[in-house]
Amino acid sequence: MGNQPKFWLTSAGMFLLVVCTFALRAEEALVNLAANSDSQDEAWLGELMQVLDESTEIATKSRLNVDYVPGMVTVLQGRELETLGMRTVWDALALIPGVMLLQGRSGELFVGVRGFTSPFNSGNIKVLLNSSPMSRESSGLTSQALSLPIEQVDRIEFIRGPNALLYGDFAYYGVLNILTRQQTSQVTTRVDEHGTMTVSGLYADQSEDGVTRLSLNIAGVAGHSVEAPVGVNVKNDQQSAILKFAHRGFELTAQGINEDYAIDQGVSRDQHTETLIARQSLDLAHDAQLRFSLGYLNNDFEEGLEHFLGHAWEGRMELTWQGMERHQWLLQLSYTDDRTEQARRGLVPAPPDFRPRIIYDVNRRYYGISLQDQYEASDRLTLTAGLRFDHRDDLDQDFWSPRLAAVWQAAEGHIWKAQYASGYRAPTFWELFIPDFNSNLDTEKIGTSELSYIYHRANRTVRLTWFHSKIDDHINFIKLPPPHTFVNTGASEVTGMEFEWEQQWSPRFKSWFNLSYADSQSGLHPYLLGGEAIGENPSTADWLGNLALFYRPAEHVLLAAYWNYVGARHAESIDTDPEHRVALTLSLFDVWTQGLTLRFGVRNLLQVDQQFLVSEPGRVTSSDFPNSLVWGQISYDF
């Protein structure tokens, strides 16, 4: 209760500032609003209130409406996420059906998907930034891209479930692609009641004929971490930059994220990630296109005694051919050379006499070949079939990953989809090489079946999905007399449903709603489930839900409300209650001049206790997080 006076005073002060400002400048504001009636903001606000068809390439590598792609894909627009008060990419992922946010005490961000999760590799999902990896899943590190400020984001695309056919290793519980803004020029500043400040800038330009384009997208975060647990003082400094140059079919992209996460009680973290990607697209004929790329990725991570330093080169080729009637073929070839320069596994906290083992210069090479065919069996039925072959020299093993899907438009506005997709994850570096190289480890494998019905009208879209996933050959940690070891044993299953409803009620009012349920049984060893022999992941919940409301009371005013529901977690050793997190955001567009936007918001308006549980070997940790947060933002498009 001690924080409530500060909370309400800060809230009242910020919103009073808005009201007074408009009262003092009402006449000038009205004149400018009328003069700028054709602004980009007004056009975008009109689109926001509609139920629009989204398109994506993430599911098939060919651009399709999301309701016609195999499997279930969620697309979130960056500007809409800003109006809901989302601060980072990680925040926004809670909007996706079946996705649950999780966080460790040291600030590491990850997610649970459809009842499954893992405290490494961002929750065992593949994370891409502008279609390129920003982390090496073989290291087990969470991706820094999850902490990108939402001001840098154009859109977020997420595949719910595996997709090894197109993305190979670690496209396991899901695939996330974060596409950053590259079209407009903008500066933005955001500050919260704790003094944390986010500053971002975007510059974009192109030649008169549009064939040459340049963009620079940068952001910096400084101050006390918003995601720090109660009682822990964290100073978080993060810088990110994305530079892109394009000329005709050639693209060169440089991306970097630097984070210094300093904790006054515990072990601080220092992490750097840089990538450089060159891409070239060629039209071989009117029905054949060739794309190839070469990418370099460098990761440097240090937390206490733990250290991971290494880099990877990846070459990729994609050939698309439409030479056969009603067929679209996709052939992919990829080769990766992964080098770990230094790896040191630490313990947190470490015993006084603990000496971490250091490993130097480990090379891992693997390649993949995949073939996919999209066949229009009729004007209403599309079939997709594909098969991928992978070889890894570190395991000296071969893997096959199939995919089969159908999309049937039974009638106008009525769509049925069915899919079987598979994925795998190889042992991470720590599982394979610590304490000694384990040549007997195999990959984990997942297979997911889905059946979906979609009802679509001009002002309404409803989606209902049933899914079932099974994981075989879990990489389990067996606590034998030292040295401990990893083995392949056990299986996990989950069955569930997801319901989505998007509705335009009037030209000025729109809503999103989704509800998901997952009944999961874990085959992991109880030691990996925090010591609880319950057969379920203690950190996840069966029920998740979201409701977002957008109301436009005036031409340049937008009110947004957001409700996030997380059911009680499965843990037996820690009591958890269902959580209802409510946020409000007020957005004012074209304030005094065209392109100037003000936003004010409150996160966790009801001040409910926020609790994250993480299953670690031998224990379940629980962290409580601050009750509420008041923030403000100003941005200018030019």
N, C-alpha and C positions, 0 to 999 in steps of 0.2 A: 504493500500500500504506500510505501514511502516514495515511490516514483510517480504516483498519480498526480500530485499537484504540479510537478514539473511537466508532466506529459500534457495535462489539460491547459496549462498556461502557455506552453509552447504552441500547441495546436491552435488555441484561440488567437494568440498573437499573430501567427502566420496568416490565418484566414482573415483576420481583421485588417491586416496590411493589404490584402487583395481588395477587400471591399472599399477601404478608404482611398486606395489608389484610383480605383475606377470612379469613385464619387468625385474626386478632385479633377479627374481628366475626362469626365464623361463626354462632354461636348466634342473634344478633340478626337476621342476614341471613336465616336459614332461617325464623324466625318471620314476618318481613315477607313473604317470598316466598309462604308458605302463605296469609297473610291476603289477599294481592293476586292470587290465582290467576285472577281474572276481569278482570285489567287489560287495557287496550287493547294494551299491548305483547305480551301472551300471545296475544291474538286475531290480531294482525298476524304474529307469528312462525309461527302455524299456517298462515296464508295464504301466507307466504313459501315454505314448504316444498312448496306445491302448484304444479301447472302450471295457472295461471289463464287464462281468456279475457280479453284486453285489448280495450277498445273505444276508438275515436278518431273525431274529426270532421275531422281534418286533410286526409284524402284526398278527401272528397266534400262537406263541410260538413253532413253528417247523420251521427249517431252510429251506428257499425257496429262489429262485431267486426273486429279488424285482419286476420284471415285471410279475411274476406269483402269487404274494400275493394279497389277497383282498385289495381294496383301493389303494391309492397312497402313497408310501413311498420313501423318499429321503435318500440316504446314501452318506455321505461326508467322505473322507479319511483324517486323520490328516496330513499326510506328504504333500498331495496335498494342503491342506489349508495353510501350512507353506510356500509353494512356491508362493502362492498368496498374502502373507504378512498379513494374518489374525493374530490378536493378541490374541483374546479370543474366547470362544465358541459363545458368543453373536455376535461378528463381523461376524462369519462364517454363522450364521443363515440367513443373508441377501441373501445368494446364493440360498436359497430354494424358489421355485416358490410360490408366494402368501404370503410370509413372509416379514414383514416390521419392521425394527428396530425402537424402541422408547426409550426415556430416559427422566427422570424427572430432575428437577434442582438440586435435592439432590443426583444425581448419580444413582438412582435406574434404573435397566435395565429390559426392558420387550419388548414384540413384539406384532405386530398385525398379524392376520392370516385370509386371505380371507375376508378382509374388516371389521373384528370384532376385538376388543381389549378391554382391561380393565386395569386400573392403579394398579392392584393388582394381586397376584399369577402369576407373570411373563407374564401377558397378558392373563390369564385364560388358560394356557396350563399346562399339567402335566410334570414335569421335574424329570428325573431319572438320577442318577450317578451310572454306572455299574449295571443297572437294579434295583436300590433301590432309594427311595425318599430321597432327601436331604433337603426338606422343608415341613412344614405342611401347606397344602393349607387352612385348617380351620382357620389359623391365618391371611391369606391374604398377607403374606410376599412374596416378590419376592425371587427366589432361588439364593443362592450364587454360585451355580454351573455354572451359565451363565458367571461369570467373571473368570472362570478357564483359565489359559494360554493355548494356543493352543499346546504348546510344550508337555503338559501332555496328549494330546488326541490321541487315536488311530483311532477312527471313531465316527461319529455322525449319529444317525438314527432319522428320524422325520416322524411321521404319520400326514398327513394333514387332519384334521377332527377328530371327536370324536371316541373313542374306549372304552366305558364303559364296554363292554363284558369282556375284559381281564384286564382292569386297574381300573375299578370302578369310584369312585367319582373324579371329576375334570379332567378326561380325556376328555376335553371339546372342545376347539378349535383345539387341537393337542396334540401329545405325543412326548416328546423329551427324547431320551436315549443317554447319553454321556458315551462312553466306553474308558477308559484310557489305556495307554500303559503298557504292562506287560511282553513283550517278550525280549527286548534288554536292554543293559546298555548304558546310554548316559548322558552327561552333556551339558548344553546349557546356554548361556548368551545372553541377548538381551538388547540393550540400544537405547533410542531415543534422539532427539535433545533437549528435555526438561529435560533430565537427569533421566528419569524414567528407572529403571533397573528391568529386570525379570531374575531370576536365577532358573534353574530347574535341577533336577537330577533323573535318573532312574537306579535302580539296579535290575537285574533279574537273577535268578539262578534256577537250577533244578538238581535232582538226575540223575545218569547215565541212569536209565531206564525210566526217564521222569514221574514217577508217583507222585513225590513230587516236588512242585514248590513254589518259594518264590519271591515276587517282592515288591519293595518300590518305590513309585513315589511321589516326593516332589517338591514344587516350592514356590518361594517368589517374591513378587512385592513390590518395594519401590520407592517413589519419587512422583512427581506431577502427578496427574491423567490425563491420555490422554483424558478421556471422560469428563473433567470438562468444564462447559460452559465458554464462553468468559467473562472476568472480574471477574471470581471467582477463587480464589487460593485454591486448594485442595491438601492435602497431603494424599496419599493412601498407606497404608501398609496392605498387604494381604499374608497369608501363607496357603498353602494347602498340604495335605498329604494323600496318599492312600496306605495302607499296605494290601497285600493279601497273604494268605498261603493256599495251596491246596494239598491234599493227596488223590489220587484216586478219589472217589466221594464226598469228603468232602471239603468245602471251608469256610474260615473265612476271612472276609474283614472288615477293620477298615478305616473310612474316616473322615476327618475333614477339615473345612475351617474356618479361622479366618480373620476378616476384621476390620480395623480401618480407617474410612473415615472422615478425619478432614477438615472442611470447615472454612475459615477465615471470610466468610460472610454468616452466617446462622447457622443451627443446624448440629452438627456432628453426625455420626452414628457409632455404635459399634455392631458387629454381630458375633456370634459364632455358628457353626453347627457341630455336631459330630454324626456319625452313627457306629453301630457295627452289622454285619449281619453274621449269620452262616447258611450254606446251606448243604444239604445232598441229593445225588442222588443215587437211588437204581434201579437195574434191577430186577424186580419181575419175569419176564419171558422174552422169546425172543421177545414178542410182547407187553410188559407192562413195563412202567418205572414210578417210583414214585420220586417226588422231593418235599422236604419240607424245610422251612426256618423260622428262627426267627430273627427279627430285632428290634433294639433299636435306636431311633432318639431323639436327644436333640437339642432344639433351644433356643438361648438367644439373643434377639434383643433389642437395646435401641437407641432411637433417640429423643433428647430433653426430653420432658415430657413423651413421649410414651415408653412403656416397655412391652415386651412379653417374658415370660419364661415358658417353658413347655417341656414335653417329650411324646413320644408315643411308645408303643410296638405293633408289628404286627407279627402275625403268618400266614403262608401261606402253602397250600398243593396243588400240581398239580399231577394228574394221567393221563398218556397218554396210550392209548390202541389201538392197531391195529389188534385186534382179529377178526374183521369182514372184509370180503373181500372188498377191495377198500374204506374202511372207516378208518379214524383216529379220535378217540374221545379224547377230553380233558375235564377233570373235575377239577375245581378250587374251593377251599374253602379258605376264608380269614377271620381273626378276628383282629380288631384294638381296643386298649385301649388308648385313647388320654386324657392326663391330662394337663390342663393349671394351672400352679402353681401361676402365677401372671400376670395380664394384666392391663395395665394402658393406657387409650386412651388420647393422648394429642392433642393440636391444634398448628399448625405452621403457623404464629407466634401466641403465646398465649396471651390473654389479661392479664393485670397486676393482676387482681383479679381472674384469672381462677384457679379452683381447679379440677384436673382430678379425675375421678372416678376410684377406684382401685378394681379389682375383684380377689378373691383368690380361688384356689382349685376347679376347674370345671372339671368334668370327662365326656367324651363323648365316647360311645362305639357303634361300628357298625360292621356288618359282611356281607359277600357276598358269593353267590354260583353261579357258572356259568358252563354251559355245551356247548361245541362246537363240531360240527362234520364236518370234511372235507371229502367230498365224491367225488371220481373219477368216474363220471358218464360214462366217456369214456376216451380213451387215449388223447383226446383233450379238454375235458370239466371237470372242477372241480367246485363243489358247496360247499359253506361254509354256515352253519347256526348255530346260537347260541342264547342263552338267559341267562340273568343274573338277579338274585334276590338279592336285598340289603335291609337291615333293619338298621335304625338308631334310637338309643334310645333317643337322644337329641330332635329329631323331632317326635318320636313315629310314624314313617311312613315307608312304604314299597315301593320299586321302582322296576320296570321291565325295562330291557334294551335289546332290540333285535338287531340282526345283520343278514343280508342275503346278500350273494355275489356269483358271478359267474365269472369264468375265462375261456375264450374260445380261443383256438388257432385255428383260422379259416384256416390258412395255414402256411407254414413254414415262420417264421418271421413276421406274422401278428397276433396280440393278441387283443382281446376285453375283457374289464372288466366292470362289473357293480356291484354296492354295495349300500345298505342302512345300515347306522350305526347310533347309537344313543348314547347320553351321558347326564349326568346331573351334576350340581354342587349344593351342599348344601349351605345354608347360611354360610358365614364366621363367625368367633367368634364375630367380631365387629357388623355385621348385626344382629346376633341372640341375643346378650346380651347387646348391648348398644342402648339406655340408660337403658332399662330394658329387661328382657327376653321376647321374642316375640314368643309365642307358635303357632301363626297363620301363620308363614312363611312356605312356601313350597319351593321345589327345583326349580331351572331353568332347563329346558329341551331343548335339541337340537337334531334335526334329520337331517342327511345329505344324499343326494342321489348323486351318481357319475356315470358317464359313460366315459370310457377311451378307446382310441385306441393307440396301440403301434406297431411301425414298427422297426424291429431289424435286422441288418446285421452285418457282422464282423467288419466293420469300421464305422458304423452309427447306432444311435438309435434316434428315434423320438417318442415323446409322446404328445398326445392331450387329455385333460381332460375337461369335462363339469361338473359343480357341482351346487347344490342348497341346501341351509341350511335354516332351520327355527328354531327360538328360541321362546319358549312359557314360560309364567309365569315369566317374568323378575322380579328380585328382585330390585324394584324401590325405590328410596328415595323420600319421599313426604315431602315437606317443609311446614308443617302445623304450626299453633301457637305452640310454644314449649310445650312438647318435640317433636322433629321431629321423624319420624318413617319410617320403611321399610315395603313395601307391595308387593304382587305379582300382577303385572299388565303389560299389553303390550306384544307385540310380535315383533320380528325382522326377516328380511329375507335378503338373499344374493343369487345372481345368478352370475356365472362367468365362466371363462375358463382359462386354463393354457397350455402353449405350451413349450415343451422342445426339444432341438436338441443338440446331442453330436456327433461330427464328427472327425475322424482321416483323415486328408488330406494327410499326408505322414508319414513315420516313424519318422519324426522330428517335426511335427506340428499337434496340436490338438486344438479343440475349444469346449467350452460349451456355450449354449445360452438358456435363458428362458424368457418368457414374460407372464404376468398374468394380468387379468382384473377381477374386482369384483364390481358389482353394488349392493350396500347394502342399506337397509332402517332400521333405528334403532327405536325400540319401547321404548327406555329408556326415562325417564322423561327429559324434556329440562334442568332441574337443574343439572342432572348428565352429560349432554352433554355440560357442561360449560356455560349453560344459553342460548345456541343457539337453536332456534326452527327450525332446518333445516332437522330433520329426518335422519341425517347421523352423524357418529362419526366424529367430526371436525379434529381429529388427523390423520385420515387414508387417503389414496389416492386410486383412482380407478386403476391406471396403475402402475405396477412394472416391472423391467427388469434387466437382468444380462447378461454380456458377459465376458468370461474368455478365454484367449489365452495362449497356452503353446508352446514355440519354443525352440528347442535344437540345437543351431548352432554348437556345438562341443560335444564331448563325455561326458564331465563332466561340461558342462555349460548349464544352463536353464534360459531362459527369460520368465517371466509371466506378462501379463497385465490383469487388471480387471476393468470393467466398471459396475457401479451400477446406475440404474435409478429409481427415485422416483417421481411420478407425483405430481401435485399440490394438496395440502390437501383440505379437504372440508370446513374448517373453514371460516366463513363469517367475523368474527371480526378481523382476522389477515390475511394479504396478504402473500401468499406463491407462489413461482415459482417452476417449475420442477427442480430437482437437478440431476446433472450428476457427480458422484464421480468416479475418475479414480485413479488407483494405479499401480505402476510398481515395480517388484521385480527381482533382479538378484541373482541366486543361483550358487555357485561354489562348486563342490563336489570333494572329495578326493584331497584336496589342500595339496601338499607336502607329505602327508601321507594318507593312507587309513582310512576313517572314519571321516576326518576333513572337515566340511562344513562351508562356509562363505555365508552370505546373506546380501544384501543391498537393501533398498527399499524406496519408496516415497508413502505416502498415500495422497489422494486428490490432485493429481498432478495439476489439473486445478485451484485449489484454489477457488472453488465455495463456496458460503455461505452455511453452513450446519445448518439446523434448525429442531428442534424437537418440536412438539406440543403435549400437554397432556391435556386431558379433565378431569378436576377436578370439584367437586360439586360447581356450581355457577360461574365457570370461566374456560377459556382456557389459559393455560400458554405456553409461547414460549421461547425457549432457543437457542441461537446461539452458535456454537461450532467452535474451531480453524480451520483455513483454510487448513493447510498442516502439514505433519509430516514426517521427515526423520529419518530412523532407520537402525540399523545394528545388525547382529546376528552371533554368532560363536557357533558351536556345534561339539561334538566329540563322535562317537560311538565306544565302545570298548567291 
